[in-house]
Amino acid sequence: MNAERTTADAEGPAWHAAADGWAEHWAGFAAPAREAVAQAAGLTAGTAVLDAGCGSGEFCALAASRGARVSGIDAAPGLVEIARRAVPSAEIRTGPIERLPWPDASFDLVTAFNALQFAADVGVALAELRRVAGTGAQVAVCNWGRVEDSEMEAVFRPLAELKAPRDRPAPRVREPGVLEDVGRQAGLTVRSAAEVDVPYAFPDRAALERALRALAPAYGVGPETSEPVVAATVETAASPYRRADGSYRFENTYRYVVFAVTA
């Protein structure tokens, strides 16, 4: 499977730079969604699992804890190193999800959490996930839900506006029905889809600011640019989510689709 440009080209360096900050402040965010996908896909001991765009290895760790045979891949070497330390029993490689280094039909379950939107071509990436999943296997894709259902957008948006634009429009994978359509075009059959509540809380303003500054390298911006933007964001955009005790809580929705590989 070939693509002119891959996630490794477009996103790997930025997420490598943000690896430690991501692992410290954000890696646990999607835990409810990971649990929901594991249940929906019937993850059990002995399942051969590949997590594509595995980040710092949270789903790899969950799968390994349930007795699965785990592999992972990510475009950011820094995240791969963290994942390898977290799940030493797993085979975790560095590379793009559009060109997976495994033979056809290698896995019983292939997952992707908040990864496909970074692909240079979502259709190519999803077709590649299908390729390494054998007939009778499953492909599960989980992303943020709609923008209007994710309160974290209020504090992510100012940082995102600093990022250089993509060379093609960002895929609308957050919208209901879009992943299903792309999956069908890749030869997959929709088995189930659902939304998951994924709230996130910070104990105080300082913690929220630290987390946002740590994420800034993923948007390609350094401290001299991100620090004033983060301070202004927390002062204004985050203020509606500040509670009486000084903590912050944001309500969010994730959405997953589980596909079956039927032929």
C-alpha positions in Angstrom: 0.0 0.0 0.0 1.6 3.3 -1.1 0.8 6.9 -0.3 2.7 9.9 -1.5 2.7 11.4 2.0 2.3 9.6 5.3 1.5 10.4 8.9 5.2 9.9 9.6 6.0 12.7 7.3 3.3 15.1 8.4 2.9 14.4 12.1 5.7 12.3 13.4 8.2 15.0 14.3 5.6 17.2 16.1 4.3 14.3 18.2 7.8 13.2 18.9 8.5 16.6 20.4 5.4 16.4 22.5 5.9 12.8 23.6 6.8 13.3 27.2 4.2 16.0 27.8 1.5 13.9 26.2 2.3 10.9 28.3 2.4 12.9 31.5 -0.8 15.0 31.0 -3.0 13.5 28.4 -2.4 9.8 27.9 -5.2 8.7 30.3 -7.8 11.0 28.8 -9.4 8.4 26.5 -9.6 5.5 29.0 -13.4 5.2 28.9 -13.3 5.0 25.1 -10.6 2.3 25.2 -12.6 0.2 27.6 -15.7 0.6 25.5 -13.9 -0.5 22.4 -12.3 -3.5 24.1 -15.7 -4.6 25.3 -17.5 -4.0 21.9 -14.8 -5.9 20.1 -14.8 -8.8 22.5 -11.1 -8.5 23.4 -10.0 -11.8 25.0 -6.9 -13.7 25.9 -5.0 -14.9 22.9 -6.3 -12.3 20.5 -3.7 -10.9 18.1 -4.1 -7.2 18.4 -2.5 -4.3 16.5 -3.0 -0.7 17.7 -2.2 1.6 14.9 -1.2 5.1 16.0 -0.6 3.5 19.4 0.9 6.7 21.0 2.3 6.0 24.4 0.8 2.6 24.5 -2.3 2.8 26.7 -4.5 0.5 24.6 -1.5 -1.9 24.1 -1.3 -2.1 27.9 -5.0 -2.7 28.3 -4.9 -5.5 25.6 -1.8 -7.1 27.2 -3.5 -7.0 30.6 -6.3 -9.2 29.1 -3.9 -11.7 27.7 -3.8 -10.5 24.1 -0.8 -10.8 21.8 0.0 -7.2 21.2 1.6 -5.1 18.5 1.6 -1.4 18.0 2.9 1.3 15.6 3.3 5.0 15.8 4.8 7.7 13.6 6.5 9.4 16.6 9.7 7.7 17.9 9.4 9.4 21.3 5.9 7.9 21.8 7.1 4.5 20.6 9.9 4.5 23.3 7.4 5.3 26.0 5.0 2.6 24.8 7.8 0.0 24.7 8.7 0.8 28.3 5.0 0.6 29.3 4.4 -2.7 27.5 7.7 -4.6 27.2 6.0 -7.8 26.0 4.5 -6.0 22.9 6.1 -5.6 19.5 6.0 -1.9 18.9 7.4 -0.3 15.8 7.9 3.2 14.4 6.3 4.0 11.1 3.2 5.3 9.3 -0.2 3.7 9.4 -0.5 3.9 5.6 2.4 1.4 5.2 2.2 -1.2 7.9 5.2 -3.6 8.2 3.1 -6.8 8.7 1.9 -9.3 6.2 -1.8 -9.6 5.1 -4.2 -11.1 7.7 -1.8 -10.9 10.6 -4.3 -9.8 13.3 -7.6 -10.7 14.8 -8.3 -7.1 15.9 -6.8 -3.8 14.5 -7.6 -0.6 16.4 -6.9 3.1 15.9 -7.6 5.7 18.5 -7.5 9.3 17.4 -5.1 8.4 14.6 -6.9 8.3 11.3 -7.5 12.1 11.3 -3.7 12.5 11.0 -3.4 10.3 8.0 -2.4 11.9 4.7 -5.3 9.9 3.2 -7.9 8.3 5.5 -9.1 5.9 2.9 -5.6 4.6 2.3 -5.0 4.2 6.0 -8.2 2.4 6.7 -7.6 0.1 3.7 -4.2 -0.7 5.2 -5.8 -1.6 8.6 -8.1 -3.9 6.7 -5.2 -5.5 4.9 -3.5 -6.7 8.0 -6.8 -7.9 9.6 -7.7 -11.4 8.4 -11.1 -12.5 7.2 -13.3 -12.8 10.3 -11.2 -10.2 12.1 -12.3 -6.8 13.3 -11.1 -3.2 12.7 -12.2 -0.7 15.4 -11.7 3.0 14.9 -12.3 5.5 17.7 -12.1 9.3 17.5 -13.3 12.4 19.2 -17.0 13.0 18.6 -18.5 16.0 17.0 -16.9 19.4 17.8 -20.1 20.6 19.4 -20.0 17.6 21.8 -16.4 18.2 23.0 -15.9 21.0 25.5 -12.1 20.6 25.3 -12.3 22.3 21.9 -12.5 25.6 23.8 -8.9 25.3 25.0 -7.5 23.2 22.1 -8.7 25.7 19.4 -6.4 28.6 20.1 -3.3 26.3 19.9 -4.7 24.6 16.8 -5.0 28.0 15.1 -1.2 28.4 15.4 -0.5 25.2 13.5 0.4 25.4 9.8 -2.5 24.3 7.6 -2.6 20.8 6.1 -1.9 20.5 2.5 -5.4 19.0 2.1 -8.6 19.6 4.2 -8.7 17.7 7.4 -11.0 14.6 7.1 -14.4 14.9 8.8 -14.0 11.6 10.7 -15.6 13.1 13.8 -19.0 13.4 12.1 -21.4 10.4 12.4 -21.5 8.4 9.3 -18.2 9.5 7.8 -16.1 6.7 9.1 -18.8 4.2 8.2 -18.7 5.4 4.6 -14.9 5.4 4.3 -14.9 1.9 5.9 -17.4 0.5 3.3 -15.3 2.0 0.5 -12.3 0.1 2.0 -14.3 -3.2 1.9 -15.3 -3.3 5.6 -18.7 -4.1 7.0 -20.1 -2.0 9.9 -20.8 -4.2 12.9 -21.5 -1.6 15.6 -21.1 2.1 16.4 -21.6 4.1 19.6 -20.7 7.2 21.5 -18.8 7.3 24.8 -18.7 10.0 27.4 -15.1 11.1 28.1 -14.9 13.8 30.7 -11.6 15.4 31.7 -10.8 17.3 34.8 -7.8 19.4 36.0 -7.4 20.2 39.7 -6.5 23.8 39.3 -5.5 26.5 36.8 -1.8 25.7 37.1 -2.4 22.0 36.1 -4.5 23.1 33.1 -1.8 25.5 31.9 1.0 22.9 32.3 -1.0 20.4 30.3 -1.7 22.8 27.4 1.9 24.0 27.3 3.1 20.4 27.2 0.8 19.8 24.2 2.0 22.8 22.3 4.9 21.0 20.4 2.2 18.8 18.8 0.9 21.9 17.1 4.4 22.9 16.0 4.8 25.9 18.4 7.5 26.6 20.9 7.3 28.1 24.4 7.7 31.7 23.3 4.6 31.4 21.2 2.5 29.0 23.2 2.9 30.5 26.7 1.0 33.7 26.1 -1.6 31.9 24.1 -2.1 29.3 26.9 -2.4 32.0 29.5 -5.0 33.9 27.5 -6.9 30.7 26.7 -7.2 29.7 30.3 -8.2 33.2 31.4 -10.9 33.5 28.8 -12.0 30.3 26.9 -11.6 28.0 29.9 -13.4 30.2 32.4 -16.9 28.7 31.8 -15.5 25.3 32.9 -14.0 26.5 36.1 -15.8 25.1 39.2 -16.2 26.7 42.6 -13.3 24.8 44.1 -10.9 26.1 41.4 -10.8 22.9 39.4 -11.9 22.6 35.7 -14.1 19.9 34.1 -14.8 19.5 30.5 -17.4 17.1 29.1 -16.6 15.4 25.8 -17.8 12.6 23.5 -15.8 10.0 21.7 -17.3 7.9 18.9 -16.2 4.5 17.8 -17.1 2.2 14.9 -16.3 -1.6 14.9 -16.0 -3.0 11.4 -16.0 -6.7 10.4 -13.6 -8.1 7.7 -16.0 -10.4 5.9 -14.0 -11.2 2.8 
